[in-house]
Amino acid sequence: MIRNAVVAGQFYPASASELKSMLKGMVDEKVAKEEVIGLISPHAGYIYSGPVAGAVISRIRFKDTFIIMAPNHTGSGKPFSIMTEGRWKTPLGEVEIDSELGKQILANSRYLEEDKAAHLYEHSIEVQLPFLQYFKTDFKLVPIVLAYAGGAIYKEIGKEIAKAVKESGKKVVIIASSDMTHYESQASAQKKDTQAIEAILNLDEDELLKRVAEFNISMCGYAPAVSLIAAAKELGAKEAELIKYQTSGDVTGDYSSVVGYAGIIIKGG
């Protein structure tokens, strides 16, 4: 199955040349690359979140496979959906699914189910791919979409992913696709997002869950972030670093109602 791009021409240019030109202005090709276990990257239209996604993805040393976990914005498909076969197409080419690793994750998991429906119109994995393709064209992908559930399930999924990665022996980077606070004032968004970012930087997924609930933080991808932290700790994570934070207001100049974006890397000791 070819999973065609559904937000090309909306979230980012549909023309390969225009897309490459836009990406070039958002990445930093000279920054030192770091070994990372995972990262958090935003998924809005590139004019809004692209500078944050570009900054965080520029910092990582690429591996052969990217596991990308995303929230379910469409409501379609199984609650915890993985694709283990096929290719994802963007204006910059096709990305093959790592079937071997995908099937190993699926076999290890009590919760994940093989499912295409959740992925067909979900933008939050798709928009990560052109940034990755800008730097490397021959990586593989394992796409996972997580719907809303209890925190214990997200943590378990993260541990199941880590177990499969260890067993596979593959070199992998895990991405949690998430925006931060949605449609609040700049001051409110920054205050709430600081709470969430602090918990992530402490690699404390339980505290992240607690703060999302306590402060009513509309972080759409907190589920992937919790799974990422749980997986990363199983894979030896020791520290996290905030690479860039900004809001849509920093682009539009309208600070009355903004969306926040954070780029964070998670590293070993």
Secondary structure, DSSP 8 states (H G I E B T S, - for coil): -EE--SSBTTTB-SSHHHHHHHHHTT--TTS--B--SEEEE--S-HHHHHHHHHHHHHTB---SEEEEEEE-SS--S-SEEE--S-EEEETTEEEEE-HHHHHHHHHH-SS-EE-SHHHHS-HHHHTTHHHHHHH-SS-EEEEEEE-S--HHHHHHHHHHHHHHHHHHT--EEEEEE----EEE-HHHHHHHHHHHHHHHHTT-HHHHHHHHHHTT---TTHHHHHHHHHHHHHTTEEEEEEEEEEETHHHHS--SSEEEEEEEEEEE-
